[in-house]
Amino acid sequence: MPGRRSPGVKGALFRLEQKVGEHEGILQVLTKQEDAAADDTKDIFAQMKNEFQSMMDEMRTEMTDKLKAAYVEIERLRKQLSIVKGEQTIHNSQLKDQSKVIQVLELSVSNLQRELNGDIDDYD
């Protein structure tokens, strides 16, 4: 263009310096934002880890308590079963004894009936 001067090297360098300065400022802001985001992410993960660990500890405690209660109940039922088995053995023994007594009593009643009525074969 006639009558216009072409920009000088100093002017071009000055403008480039200004643009580099602007870009450097933008990069610093972005770097700070990225670092802050990374810190936030680390904090969030640390918080999630702590919450997860807390939940796991609570569940572990709850399950341990339930397991202990189950062991206590199993032991109680074992003792009760042992008692029932013992009672069953006693009842079986008593039943055998009573059965023998009934057989003896039945034989005695049959003998008495024969003595009172005589032998049935005698009347045939």
C-alpha positions as CSV (number, residue, x, y, z in Angstrom):
1,M,0.0,0.0,0.0
2,P,1.5,3.2,-1.0
3,G,2.3,5.7,1.7
4,R,2.1,3.3,4.5
5,R,5.1,2.1,6.3
6,S,5.5,-1.6,6.9
7,P,5.6,-2.5,10.6
8,G,9.1,-2.7,12.0
9,V,10.8,-5.7,13.5
10,K,10.7,-4.1,17.0
11,G,6.9,-3.5,16.7
12,A,6.3,-7.0,15.5
13,L,8.4,-8.4,18.3
14,F,6.6,-6.3,20.8
15,R,3.2,-7.5,19.6
16,L,4.4,-11.1,19.7
17,E,5.6,-10.6,23.2
18,Q,2.3,-9.3,24.3
19,K,0.5,-12.3,22.7
20,V,2.9,-14.7,24.4
21,G,2.3,-12.8,27.7
22,E,-1.5,-13.2,27.2
23,H,-1.1,-16.9,26.4
24,E,1.2,-17.4,29.4
25,G,-1.5,-15.8,31.6
26,I,-4.2,-18.0,30.1
27,L,-1.9,-21.1,30.6
28,Q,-1.4,-20.2,34.2
29,V,-5.1,-19.8,34.9
30,L,-5.8,-23.2,33.1
31,T,-2.9,-24.9,35.0
32,K,-4.4,-23.6,38.3
33,Q,-7.8,-24.8,37.4
34,E,-6.4,-28.2,36.4
35,D,-4.5,-28.5,39.7
36,A,-7.5,-27.5,41.6
37,A,-9.6,-30.0,39.8
38,A,-7.0,-32.7,40.4
39,D,-7.0,-31.8,44.1
40,D,-10.8,-31.9,44.2
41,T,-10.7,-35.3,42.5
42,K,-8.2,-36.6,44.9
43,D,-10.2,-35.3,47.8
44,I,-13.4,-36.8,46.4
45,F,-11.7,-40.2,46.0
46,A,-10.2,-40.0,49.5
47,Q,-13.6,-39.2,50.9
48,M,-15.2,-42.0,48.9
49,K,-12.5,-44.4,50.1
50,N,-13.1,-43.3,53.8
51,E,-16.9,-43.7,53.4
52,F,-16.5,-47.2,51.8
53,Q,-14.1,-48.3,54.5
54,S,-16.5,-47.0,57.2
55,M,-19.3,-49.0,55.6
56,M,-17.2,-52.1,55.3
57,D,-16.2,-51.8,59.0
58,E,-19.9,-51.4,60.0
59,M,-20.9,-54.4,57.9
60,R,-18.0,-56.5,59.3
61,T,-19.0,-55.6,62.9
62,E,-22.7,-56.3,62.1
63,M,-21.9,-59.7,60.5
64,T,-19.5,-60.6,63.3
65,D,-22.2,-59.8,65.9
66,K,-24.8,-61.9,63.9
67,L,-22.3,-64.8,63.6
68,K,-21.7,-64.7,67.4
69,A,-25.4,-64.7,68.0
70,A,-25.8,-67.7,65.6
71,Y,-23.1,-69.6,67.4
72,V,-24.8,-69.0,70.7
73,E,-28.2,-70.1,69.3
74,I,-26.5,-73.2,67.8
75,E,-25.0,-74.1,71.1
76,R,-28.3,-73.6,72.9
77,L,-30.1,-75.8,70.4
78,R,-27.3,-78.5,70.8
79,K,-27.9,-78.5,74.5
80,Q,-31.6,-78.7,74.1
81,L,-31.3,-81.5,71.6
82,S,-29.0,-83.4,74.0
83,I,-31.6,-83.0,76.7
84,V,-34.4,-84.3,74.3
85,K,-32.3,-87.3,73.3
86,G,-31.7,-88.1,77.0
87,E,-35.4,-87.8,77.7
88,Q,-36.2,-90.0,74.7
89,T,-33.8,-92.6,76.0
90,I,-35.4,-92.5,79.4
91,H,-38.9,-92.7,77.9
92,N,-37.8,-95.7,75.7
93,S,-36.5,-97.4,78.8
94,Q,-39.7,-96.7,80.8
95,L,-41.7,-97.9,77.8
96,K,-39.8,-101.2,77.8
97,D,-40.3,-101.6,81.5
98,Q,-44.0,-100.8,81.3
99,S,-44.4,-103.2,78.4
100,K,-42.8,-106.0,80.5
101,V,-45.1,-105.1,83.4
102,I,-48.1,-105.1,81.1
103,Q,-47.1,-108.5,79.7
104,V,-46.7,-109.9,83.2
105,L,-50.1,-108.3,84.2
106,E,-51.8,-109.8,81.1
107,L,-50.4,-113.2,81.9
108,S,-51.6,-112.8,85.5
109,V,-55.1,-111.8,84.4
110,S,-55.2,-114.7,82.0
111,N,-54.1,-117.1,84.7
112,L,-56.8,-115.7,87.1
113,Q,-59.4,-116.0,84.4
114,R,-58.4,-119.6,83.9
115,E,-58.5,-120.3,87.6
116,L,-62.0,-118.6,87.9
117,N,-63.5,-120.0,84.7
118,G,-61.6,-123.1,84.4
119,D,-60.1,-124.3,81.2
120,I,-62.3,-123.4,78.2
121,D,-61.3,-126.7,76.7
122,D,-63.2,-128.5,79.5
123,Y,-66.6,-127.2,78.2
124,D,-66.2,-128.2,74.6
